[in-house]
Amino acid sequence: MKWTIFFTTLGMMAGLNVPLKSFATDAERQAGVATRGAEVMPFSLKATTHIFTKSENGGSQQVIAKSPSDSGQTQLIRKHLREIQKQFQRGDFSGPARTHGTDMPGLAQLSAAKPGQISIAYKDIKGGGKLTFHSDDPNLVSSIHAWFDAQLSDHGADAMDGHMHHHQGMTPP
C-alpha cells in the first residue's frame, strides 16, 4: 500500500497524472501477450507491426514486416492471416482468445456472430497481409472496434492505429 502511494505520488510529481503502477501492469500484460502470441503466431512480433484501422462498417488489420527485405517474415504473416481468415469466418476466434484472454473486449460477440454477419477478406500487401472486417450490424461493428482497441493496447509498441499512421503523412501499405 505504501509503495502504491509512493509510485502514484512520484508519477504525479513527474507530471504524468497517471500512477506509475499502471505502466508496470500494462508492460506485464504486453509481455504475457507477446509470450502467448509466439505460441499462436508464427512470425515475430518484434519484427512486425500490426496496424488497426477502424471504418464505418468494421475495419482492417494489417500485419507488415518492419524490414521490407524480410521475405521470411512476410511469408509467415501471409500464411497466418490466410489461416485465421478461414478460422474467423467459421466463428473460431480461439487464437486471439489464447493470446489475449477469453475476456478480451469484443471477442465474445465476434465469436457468437452467425455465419454471414461478418465478412472477412484477405489480401496480400507489400511486406505482409491485410484482413478486412465488414458487418452491417452496428453491434458487431462496435465489437470489432473494441477488439481492435484491445489489440492496440496489448501489442504496445508492435501495433499502431491506422488512422494515426495515415495522419502522420504515411499511407498504410
N, CA and C atoms as a LAMMPS dump frame, in Angstrom:
ITEM: TIMESTEP
0
ITEM: NUMBER OF ATOMS
519
ITEM: BOX BOUNDS ff ff ff
-5.0000000000000000e+02 5.0000000000000000e+02
-5.0000000000000000e+02 5.0000000000000000e+02
-5.0000000000000000e+02 5.0000000000000000e+02
ITEM: ATOMS id mol type element x y z
1 1 1 N 0.825 -1.188 0
2 1 2 C 0 0 0
3 1 3 C 0.873 1.257 0
4 2 1 N 1.905 1.266 0.857
5 2 2 C 2.783 2.431 0.915
6 2 3 C 3.488 2.632 -0.411
7 3 1 N 3.908 1.531 -1.062
8 3 2 C 4.623 1.65 -2.335
9 3 3 C 3.707 2.169 -3.432
10 4 1 N 2.45 1.722 -3.418
11 4 2 C 1.494 2.203 -4.418
12 4 3 C 1.319 3.708 -4.281
13 5 1 N 1.182 4.187 -3.057
14 5 2 C 1.037 5.629 -2.831
15 5 3 C 2.298 6.348 -3.273
16 6 1 N 3.464 5.778 -2.945
17 6 2 C 4.728 6.386 -3.342
18 6 3 C 4.819 6.514 -4.864
19 7 1 N 4.549 5.395 -5.582
20 7 2 C 4.663 5.432 -7.038
21 7 3 C 3.598 6.329 -7.67
22 8 1 N 2.404 6.342 -7.117
23 8 2 C 1.36 7.233 -7.623
24 8 3 C 1.794 8.679 -7.443
25 9 1 N 2.298 9.002 -6.263
26 9 2 C 2.763 10.359 -5.995
27 9 3 C 3.932 10.713 -6.9
28 10 1 N 4.879 9.804 -7.043
29 10 2 C 6.023 10.046 -7.904
30 10 3 C 5.572 10.293 -9.344
31 11 1 N 4.623 9.485 -9.828
32 11 2 C 4.106 9.666 -11.186
33 11 3 C 3.434 11.021 -11.346
34 12 1 N 2.691 11.445 -10.36
35 12 2 C 2.02 12.738 -10.453
36 12 3 C 3.022 13.884 -10.333
37 13 1 N 4.062 13.698 -9.513
38 13 2 C 5.087 14.728 -9.406
39 13 3 C 5.84 14.86 -10.725
40 14 1 N 5.961 13.773 -11.444
41 14 2 C 6.654 13.81 -12.727
42 14 3 C 5.777 14.428 -13.811
43 15 1 N 4.57 14.828 -13.462
44 15 2 C 3.676 15.475 -14.414
45 15 3 C 2.9 14.498 -15.273
46 16 1 N 2.915 13.24 -14.893
47 16 2 C 2.239 12.235 -15.706
48 16 3 C 0.745 12.164 -15.417
49 17 1 N 0.343 12.524 -14.211
50 17 2 C -1.042 12.428 -13.771
51 17 3 C -1.612 11.027 -13.952
52 18 1 N -0.741 10.032 -14.03
53 18 2 C -1.142 8.642 -14.132
54 18 3 C -0.248 7.869 -13.174
55 19 1 N -0.84 7.025 -12.353
56 19 2 C 0.005 6.243 -11.459
57 19 3 C 1 5.405 -12.25
58 20 1 N 2.25 5.374 -11.796
59 20 2 C 3.271 4.596 -12.484
60 20 3 C 2.943 3.114 -12.454
61 21 1 N 2.195 2.677 -11.455
62 21 2 C 1.842 1.27 -11.355
63 21 3 C 1.097 0.809 -12.606
64 22 1 N 0.279 1.666 -13.225
65 22 2 C -0.464 1.256 -14.412
66 22 3 C 0.483 0.929 -15.56
67 23 1 N 1.614 1.609 -15.644
68 23 2 C 2.576 1.31 -16.693
69 23 3 C 3.178 -0.077 -16.486
70 24 1 N 3.488 -0.428 -15.249
71 24 2 C 4.031 -1.748 -14.966
72 24 3 C 3.007 -2.811 -15.314
73 25 1 N 1.75 -2.576 -14.964
74 25 2 C 0.694 -3.527 -15.264
75 25 3 C 0.557 -3.699 -16.77
76 26 1 N 0.547 -2.592 -17.53
77 26 2 C 0.458 -2.671 -18.984
78 26 3 C 1.657 -3.413 -19.554
79 27 1 N 2.851 -3.113 -19.046
80 27 2 C 4.062 -3.769 -19.533
81 27 3 C 4.019 -5.268 -19.236
82 28 1 N 3.529 -5.628 -18.05
83 28 2 C 3.416 -7.042 -17.695
84 28 3 C 2.41 -7.744 -18.605
85 29 1 N 1.273 -7.1 -18.848
86 29 2 C 0.253 -7.691 -19.729
87 29 3 C 0.811 -7.849 -21.146
88 30 1 N 1.485 -6.819 -21.654
89 30 2 C 2.048 -6.873 -23.001
90 30 3 C 3.09 -7.974 -23.119
91 31 1 N 3.883 -8.172 -22.081
92 31 2 C 4.879 -9.246 -22.092
93 31 3 C 4.189 -10.611 -22.146
94 32 1 N 3.111 -10.761 -21.382
95 32 2 C 2.357 -12.014 -21.401
96 32 3 C 1.716 -12.262 -22.758
97 33 1 N 1.17 -11.209 -23.355
98 33 2 C 0.566 -11.321 -24.684
99 33 3 C 1.636 -11.714 -25.703
100 34 1 N 2.811 -11.115 -25.607
101 34 2 C 3.898 -11.443 -26.54
102 34 3 C 4.31 -12.909 -26.396
103 35 1 N 4.395 -13.393 -25.172
104 35 2 C 4.773 -14.789 -24.929
105 35 3 C 3.717 -15.736 -25.489
106 36 1 N 2.448 -15.468 -25.165
107 36 2 C 1.372 -16.332 -25.672
108 36 3 C 1.215 -16.175 -27.186
109 37 1 N 1.437 -14.961 -27.692
110 37 2 C 1.338 -14.714 -29.128
111 37 3 C 2.342 -15.522 -29.92
112 38 1 N 3.523 -15.728 -29.353
113 38 2 C 4.558 -16.516 -30.028
114 38 3 C 4.122 -17.97 -30.197
115 39 1 N 3.195 -18.418 -29.342
116 39 2 C 2.672 -19.778 -29.455
117 39 3 C 1.583 -19.872 -30.522
118 40 1 N 0.962 -18.732 -30.861
119 40 2 C -0.162 -18.704 -31.81
120 40 3 C 0.277 -18.2 -33.18
121 41 1 N 1.135 -17.183 -33.185
122 41 2 C 1.555 -16.547 -34.438
123 41 3 C 2.951 -17.042 -34.818
124 42 1 N 3.125 -17.469 -36.068
125 42 2 C 4.429 -17.998 -36.466
126 42 3 C 5.486 -16.929 -36.732
127 43 1 N 5.078 -15.689 -36.891
128 43 2 C 6.03 -14.613 -37.167
129 43 3 C 6.44 -13.93 -35.871
130 44 1 N 7.479 -13.148 -35.923
131 44 2 C 7.983 -12.44 -34.753
132 44 3 C 7.221 -11.137 -34.544
133 45 1 N 6.686 -10.951 -33.348
134 45 2 C 6.011 -9.678 -33.039
135 45 3 C 6.991 -8.511 -33.124
136 46 1 N 8.209 -8.728 -32.671
137 46 2 C 9.209 -7.654 -32.676
138 46 3 C 9.652 -7.276 -34.088
139 47 1 N 9.52 -8.204 -35.032
140 47 2 C 9.946 -7.947 -36.408
141 47 3 C 8.792 -7.475 -37.294
142 48 1 N 7.604 -7.311 -36.682
143 48 2 C 6.418 -6.937 -37.453
144 48 3 C 5.647 -5.823 -36.748
145 49 1 N 4.746 -5.219 -37.488
146 49 2 C 3.849 -4.205 -36.93
147 49 3 C 2.419 -4.563 -37.305
148 50 1 N 1.54 -4.52 -36.32
149 50 2 C 0.103 -4.685 -36.55
150 50 3 C -0.489 -3.285 -36.693
151 51 1 N -1.267 -3.064 -37.733
152 51 2 C -1.91 -1.765 -37.951
153 51 3 C -3.418 -1.993 -37.989
154 52 1 N -4.131 -1.349 -37.064
155 52 2 C -5.58 -1.5 -36.951
156 52 3 C -6.247 -0.201 -37.381
157 53 1 N -7.121 -0.298 -38.38
158 53 2 C -7.814 0.876 -38.903
159 53 3 C -9.316 0.619 -38.842
160 54 1 N -10.01 1.405 -38.051
161 54 2 C -11.463 1.28 -37.942
162 54 3 C -12.129 1.96 -39.128
163 55 1 N -13.275 1.424 -39.514
164 55 2 C -14.084 2.043 -40.559
165 55 3 C -15.542 2.044 -40.096
166 56 1 N -16.379 2.681 -40.86
167 56 2 C -17.801 2.791 -40.512
168 56 3 C -18.47 1.428 -40.382
169 57 1 N -18.018 0.455 -41.181
170 57 2 C -18.637 -0.876 -41.189
171 57 3 C -17.716 -1.976 -40.69
172 58 1 N -16.672 -1.627 -39.961
173 58 2 C -15.749 -2.634 -39.432
174 58 3 C -14.34 -2.095 -39.344
175 59 1 N -13.487 -2.57 -40.237
176 59 2 C -12.111 -2.078 -40.239
177 59 3 C -11.158 -3.086 -40.828
178 60 1 N -9.872 -2.742 -40.758
179 60 2 C -8.853 -3.634 -41.303
180 60 3 C -7.717 -3.816 -40.313
181 61 1 N -7.109 -4.98 -40.414
182 61 2 C -5.931 -5.325 -39.627
183 61 3 C -4.842 -5.686 -40.619
184 62 1 N -3.767 -4.922 -40.598
185 62 2 C -2.618 -5.218 -41.437
186 62 3 C -1.483 -5.689 -40.551
187 63 1 N -0.735 -6.636 -41.038
188 63 2 C 0.486 -7.055 -40.361
189 63 3 C 1.579 -6.965 -41.417
190 64 1 N 2.604 -6.165 -41.113
191 64 2 C 3.694 -5.963 -42.067
192 64 3 C 5.042 -6.171 -41.378
193 65 1 N 5.995 -6.637 -42.147
194 65 2 C 7.36 -6.793 -41.644
195 65 3 C 7.979 -5.409 -41.481
196 66 1 N 8.669 -5.189 -40.378
197 66 2 C 9.322 -3.9 -40.152
198 66 3 C 10.439 -3.656 -41.152
199 67 1 N 11.072 -4.736 -41.592
200 67 2 C 12.115 -4.634 -42.604
201 67 3 C 11.531 -5.085 -43.943
202 68 1 N 11.448 -4.175 -44.924
203 68 2 C 10.857 -4.541 -46.218
204 68 3 C 11.55 -5.714 -46.905
205 69 1 N 12.807 -5.953 -46.575
206 69 2 C 13.544 -7.048 -47.223
207 69 3 C 13.383 -8.39 -46.498
208 70 1 N 12.613 -8.417 -45.417
209 70 2 C 12.445 -9.639 -44.627
210 70 3 C 11.35 -10.519 -45.235
211 71 1 N 11.706 -11.208 -46.323
212 71 2 C 10.715 -12.029 -47.033
213 71 3 C 10.244 -13.214 -46.185
214 72 1 N 11.088 -13.681 -45.262
215 72 2 C 10.688 -14.781 -44.383
216 72 3 C 9.512 -14.385 -43.505
217 73 1 N 9.607 -13.203 -42.863
218 73 2 C 8.502 -12.726 -42.025
219 73 3 C 7.259 -12.473 -42.876
220 74 1 N 7.458 -11.896 -44.061
221 74 2 C 6.322 -11.6 -44.941
222 74 3 C 5.551 -12.876 -45.27
223 75 1 N 6.264 -13.947 -45.6
224 75 2 C 5.598 -15.207 -45.938
225 75 3 C 4.875 -15.795 -44.724
226 76 1 N 5.501 -15.706 -43.542
227 76 2 C 4.854 -16.203 -42.323
228 76 3 C 3.585 -15.403 -42.008
229 77 1 N 3.648 -14.103 -42.176
230 77 2 C 2.48 -13.244 -41.948
231 77 3 C 1.345 -13.664 -42.869
232 78 1 N 1.639 -13.778 -44.15
233 78 2 C 0.603 -14.097 -45.143
234 78 3 C -0.034 -15.455 -44.873
235 79 1 N 0.787 -16.438 -44.57
236 79 2 C 0.257 -17.776 -44.278
237 79 3 C -0.663 -17.727 -43.068
238 80 1 N -0.214 -17.058 -42.002
239 80 2 C -1.004 -16.981 -40.774
240 80 3 C -2.322 -16.244 -41.003
241 81 1 N -2.269 -15.102 -41.675
242 81 2 C -3.5 -14.336 -41.883
243 81 3 C -4.497 -15.093 -42.758
244 82 1 N -4.023 -15.831 -43.748
245 82 2 C -4.934 -16.656 -44.563
246 82 3 C -5.609 -17.721 -43.69
247 83 1 N -4.827 -18.337 -42.8
248 83 2 C -5.372 -19.375 -41.918
249 83 3 C -6.403 -18.799 -40.951
250 84 1 N -6.074 -17.67 -40.324
251 84 2 C -7.034 -17.137 -39.345
252 84 3 C -8.252 -16.534 -40.037
253 85 1 N -8.124 -16.091 -41.27
254 85 2 C -9.308 -15.633 -42.007
255 85 3 C -10.322 -16.776 -42.074
256 86 1 N -9.865 -17.962 -42.442
257 86 2 C -10.754 -19.124 -42.533
258 86 3 C -11.341 -19.473 -41.168
259 87 1 N -10.5 -19.408 -40.121
260 87 2 C -10.996 -19.699 -38.769
261 87 3 C -12.048 -18.679 -38.355
262 88 1 N -11.753 -17.405 -38.553
263 88 2 C -12.687 -16.344 -38.156
264 88 3 C -14.013 -16.477 -38.904
265 89 1 N -13.967 -16.839 -40.177
266 89 2 C -15.195 -16.997 -40.95
267 89 3 C -16.059 -18.121 -40.392
268 90 1 N -15.435 -19.094 -39.735
269 90 2 C -16.174 -20.185 -39.082
270 90 3 C -16.59 -19.794 -37.661
271 91 1 N -16.254 -18.583 -37.224
272 91 2 C -16.574 -18.165 -35.862
273 91 3 C -15.558 -18.641 -34.847
274 92 1 N -14.428 -19.12 -35.316
275 92 2 C -13.376 -19.634 -34.436
276 92 3 C -12.36 -18.522 -34.151
277 93 1 N -12.494 -17.915 -32.983
278 93 2 C -11.576 -16.861 -32.552
279 93 3 C -10.699 -17.376 -31.412
280 94 1 N -10.389 -18.684 -31.444
281 94 2 C -9.613 -19.286 -30.362
282 94 3 C -8.182 -18.758 -30.32
283 95 1 N -7.602 -18.377 -31.477
284 95 2 C -6.239 -17.825 -31.49
285 95 3 C -6.143 -16.545 -30.679
286 96 1 N -6.995 -15.539 -30.979
287 96 2 C -6.967 -14.329 -30.163
288 96 3 C -7.308 -14.601 -28.694
289 97 1 N -8.199 -15.56 -28.429
290 97 2 C -8.544 -15.885 -27.044
291 97 3 C -7.329 -16.436 -26.307
292 98 1 N -6.546 -17.306 -26.972
293 98 2 C -5.336 -17.851 -26.343
294 98 3 C -4.295 -16.756 -26.121
295 99 1 N -4.196 -15.833 -27.062
296 99 2 C -3.184 -14.783 -26.975
297 99 3 C -3.571 -13.703 -25.966
298 100 1 N -4.817 -13.233 -26.039
299 100 2 C -5.244 -12.063 -25.266
300 100 3 C -6.138 -12.397 -24.077
301 101 1 N -6.673 -13.605 -24.03
302 101 2 C -7.588 -13.994 -22.962
303 101 3 C -9.025 -14.016 -23.458
304 102 1 N -9.832 -14.864 -22.852
305 102 2 C -11.212 -15.02 -23.292
306 102 3 C -12.077 -13.817 -22.94
307 103 1 N -11.598 -12.972 -22.032
308 103 2 C -12.365 -11.783 -21.643
309 103 3 C -11.989 -10.552 -22.469
310 104 1 N -11.277 -10.76 -23.55
311 104 2 C -10.859 -9.656 -24.425
312 104 3 C -12.093 -8.921 -24.949
313 105 1 N -12.126 -7.591 -24.864
314 105 2 C -13.286 -6.833 -25.349
315 105 3 C -13.62 -7.168 -26.807
316 106 1 N -14.915 -7.398 -27.049
317 106 2 C -15.43 -7.658 -28.389
318 106 3 C -15.353 -9.11 -28.823
319 107 1 N -14.495 -9.896 -28.203
320 107 2 C -14.242 -11.264 -28.663
321 107 3 C -15.463 -12.174 -28.539
322 108 1 N -16.171 -12.125 -27.438
323 108 2 C -17.342 -12.996 -27.255
324 108 3 C -18.41 -12.7 -28.302
325 109 1 N -18.616 -11.42 -28.599
326 109 2 C -19.622 -11.036 -29.591
327 109 3 C -19.212 -11.493 -30.992
328 110 1 N -17.931 -11.359 -31.326
329 110 2 C -17.455 -11.796 -32.635
330 110 3 C -17.576 -13.315 -32.774
331 111 1 N -17.251 -14.033 -31.711
332 111 2 C -17.346 -15.491 -31.727
333 111 3 C -18.796 -15.958 -31.861
334 112 1 N -19.726 -15.185 -31.322
335 112 2 C -21.147 -15.565 -31.334
336 112 3 C -21.873 -15.135 -32.615
337 113 1 N -21.214 -14.376 -33.473
338 113 2 C -21.86 -13.909 -34.709
339 113 3 C -22.266 -15.101 -35.566
340 114 1 N -23.419 -14.963 -36.206
341 114 2 C -23.902 -16.018 -37.101
342 114 3 C -23.145 -15.942 -38.424
343 115 1 N -23.016 -17.077 -39.112
344 115 2 C -22.334 -17.063 -40.417
345 115 3 C -22.941 -15.988 -41.339
346 116 1 N -22.066 -15.218 -41.95
347 116 2 C -22.506 -14.17 -42.865
348 116 3 C -22.706 -12.811 -42.226
349 117 1 N -22.739 -12.744 -40.889
350 117 2 C -22.907 -11.443 -40.233
351 117 3 C -21.657 -10.588 -40.308
352 118 1 N -20.507 -11.24 -40.425
353 118 2 C -19.237 -10.534 -40.58
354 118 3 C -18.544 -11.133 -41.796
355 119 1 N -18.182 -10.283 -42.752
356 119 2 C -17.361 -10.781 -43.852
357 119 3 C -15.913 -10.42 -43.541
358 120 1 N -15.032 -11.35 -43.868
359 120 2 C -13.61 -11.169 -43.582
360 120 3 C -12.849 -11.513 -44.857
361 121 1 N -12.207 -10.502 -45.433
362 121 2 C -11.463 -10.681 -46.677
363 121 3 C -9.973 -10.598 -46.394
364 122 1 N -9.202 -11.388 -47.127
365 122 2 C -7.751 -11.365 -47.012
366 122 3 C -7.157 -10.809 -48.298
367 123 1 N -6.021 -10.077 -48.141
368 123 2 C -5.311 -9.546 -49.299
369 123 3 C -3.82 -9.471 -48.971
370 124 1 N -2.97 -9.903 -49.921
371 124 2 C -1.528 -9.682 -49.789
372 124 3 C -1.266 -8.195 -49.96
373 125 1 N -0.408 -7.631 -49.14
374 125 2 C 0.027 -6.246 -49.295
375 125 3 C 1.555 -6.229 -49.227
376 126 1 N 2.137 -5.125 -49.594
377 126 2 C 3.592 -5.001 -49.566
378 126 3 C 4.103 -5.275 -48.146
379 127 1 N 4.945 -6.275 -48.02
380 127 2 C 5.554 -6.594 -46.739
381 127 3 C 4.698 -7.412 -45.8
382 128 1 N 3.503 -7.858 -46.225
383 128 2 C 2.667 -8.631 -45.315
384 128 3 C 1.298 -8.939 -45.864
385 129 1 N 0.294 -8.817 -45.001
386 129 2 C -1.076 -9.139 -45.385
387 129 3 C -2.073 -8.264 -44.658
388 130 1 N -3.307 -8.329 -45.143
389 130 2 C -4.366 -7.478 -44.604
390 130 3 C -5.673 -8.257 -44.523
391 131 1 N -6.329 -8.166 -43.373
392 131 2 C -7.672 -8.694 -43.191
393 131 3 C -8.623 -7.51 -43.102
394 132 1 N -9.73 -7.577 -43.833
395 132 2 C -10.741 -6.529 -43.776
396 132 3 C -12.024 -7.135 -43.226
397 133 1 N -12.536 -6.523 -42.167
398 133 2 C -13.746 -6.982 -41.49
399 133 3 C -14.888 -6.03 -41.844
400 134 1 N -16.047 -6.604 -42.222
401 134 2 C -17.201 -5.783 -42.594
402 134 3 C -18.457 -6.406 -42.001
403 135 1 N -19.317 -5.555 -41.436
404 135 2 C -20.614 -6.004 -40.943
405 135 3 C -21.631 -4.887 -41.095
406 136 1 N -22.865 -5.267 -41.356
407 136 2 C -23.961 -4.306 -41.406
408 136 3 C -24.626 -4.158 -40.041
409 137 1 N -24.217 -4.967 -39.072
410 137 2 C -24.778 -4.947 -37.725
411 137 3 C -23.964 -3.971 -36.869
412 138 1 N -24.577 -2.854 -36.444
413 138 2 C -23.838 -1.853 -35.655
414 138 3 C -23.229 -2.416 -34.371
415 139 1 N -23.879 -3.409 -33.756
416 139 2 C -23.32 -4.003 -32.541
417 139 3 C -22.041 -4.775 -32.842
418 140 1 N -22.031 -5.47 -33.981
419 140 2 C -20.819 -6.198 -34.354
420 140 3 C -19.706 -5.239 -34.776
421 141 1 N -20.066 -4.144 -35.426
422 141 2 C -19.055 -3.13 -35.775
423 141 3 C -18.428 -2.582 -34.495
424 142 1 N -19.258 -2.308 -33.488
425 142 2 C -18.733 -1.839 -32.195
426 142 3 C -17.825 -2.889 -31.567
427 143 1 N -18.173 -4.158 -31.721
428 143 2 C -17.344 -5.241 -31.175
429 143 3 C -16.008 -5.321 -31.901
430 144 1 N -16.027 -5.156 -33.223
431 144 2 C -14.777 -5.144 -33.994
432 144 3 C -13.896 -4.001 -33.509
433 145 1 N -14.494 -2.824 -33.312
434 145 2 C -13.723 -1.66 -32.858
435 145 3 C -13.139 -1.886 -31.464
436 146 1 N -13.938 -2.461 -30.556
437 146 2 C -13.445 -2.744 -29.202
438 146 3 C -12.314 -3.768 -29.251
439 147 1 N -12.442 -4.751 -30.129
440 147 2 C -11.428 -5.789 -30.302
441 147 3 C -10.135 -5.179 -30.839
442 148 1 N -10.25 -4.273 -31.807
443 148 2 C -9.074 -3.575 -32.33
444 148 3 C -8.391 -2.764 -31.229
445 149 1 N -9.186 -2.016 -30.44
446 149 2 C -8.616 -1.2 -29.357
447 149 3 C -7.848 -2.066 -28.36
448 150 1 N -8.407 -3.223 -28.021
449 150 2 C -7.748 -4.121 -27.068
450 150 3 C -6.426 -4.636 -27.65
451 151 1 N -6.419 -4.949 -28.942
452 151 2 C -5.178 -5.423 -29.566
453 151 3 C -4.131 -4.309 -29.619
454 152 1 N -4.567 -3.104 -29.909
455 152 2 C -3.628 -1.97 -29.907
456 152 3 C -2.959 -1.842 -28.551
457 153 1 N -3.744 -1.939 -27.504
458 153 2 C -3.206 -1.831 -26.154
459 153 3 C -2.29 -3.011 -25.82
460 154 1 N -2.738 -4.222 -26.149
461 154 2 C -1.985 -5.421 -25.783
462 154 3 C -0.677 -5.579 -26.557
463 155 1 N -0.626 -5.106 -27.798
464 155 2 C 0.587 -5.268 -28.602
465 155 3 C 1.567 -4.106 -28.424
466 156 1 N 1.147 -3.058 -27.732
467 156 2 C 2.046 -1.957 -27.39
468 156 3 C 2.792 -1.38 -28.577
469 157 1 N 4.102 -1.354 -28.471
470 157 2 C 4.953 -0.724 -29.492
471 157 3 C 4.957 -1.492 -30.816
472 158 1 N 4.415 -2.705 -30.817
473 158 2 C 4.386 -3.501 -32.043
474 158 3 C 3.066 -3.342 -32.802
475 159 1 N 2.257 -2.357 -32.398
476 159 2 C 0.977 -2.096 -33.067
477 159 3 C 0.769 -0.599 -33.185
478 160 1 N -0.073 -0.223 -34.143
479 160 2 C -0.397 1.193 -34.294
480 160 3 C -1.793 1.357 -34.874
481 161 1 N -2.378 2.509 -34.591
482 161 2 C -3.675 2.894 -35.135
483 161 3 C -3.451 3.324 -36.576
484 162 1 N -4.167 2.725 -37.493
485 162 2 C -4.01 3.041 -38.908
486 162 3 C -4.339 4.479 -39.244
487 163 1 N -5.269 5.074 -38.51
488 163 2 C -5.599 6.47 -38.762
489 163 3 C -4.431 7.373 -38.389
490 164 1 N -3.759 7.044 -37.282
491 164 2 C -2.585 7.821 -36.873
492 164 3 C -1.472 7.633 -37.897
493 165 1 N -1.303 6.411 -38.368
494 165 2 C -0.293 6.085 -39.377
495 165 3 C -0.533 6.935 -40.618
496 166 1 N -1.788 7.033 -41.01
497 166 2 C -2.152 7.809 -42.205
498 166 3 C -1.98 9.314 -41.975
499 167 1 N -2.353 9.764 -40.761
500 167 2 C -2.268 11.202 -40.479
501 167 3 C -0.847 11.682 -40.246
502 168 1 N 0.088 10.781 -40.052
503 168 2 C 1.483 11.176 -39.877
504 168 3 C 2.162 11.367 -41.23
505 169 1 N 1.353 11.431 -42.28
506 169 2 C 1.909 11.662 -43.611
507 169 3 C 2.302 10.392 -44.333
508 170 1 N 1.957 9.253 -43.746
509 170 2 C 2.262 7.966 -44.371
510 170 3 C 0.955 7.341 -44.823
511 171 1 N 1.023 6.621 -45.885
512 171 2 C -0.139 5.878 -46.329
513 171 3 C 0.06 4.442 -45.934
514 172 1 N -0.918 3.843 -45.216
515 172 2 C -0.754 2.439 -44.848
516 172 3 C -0.562 1.603 -46.103
517 173 1 N 0.283 0.551 -46.01
518 173 2 C 0.552 -0.301 -47.186
519 173 3 C -0.711 -0.957 -47.698
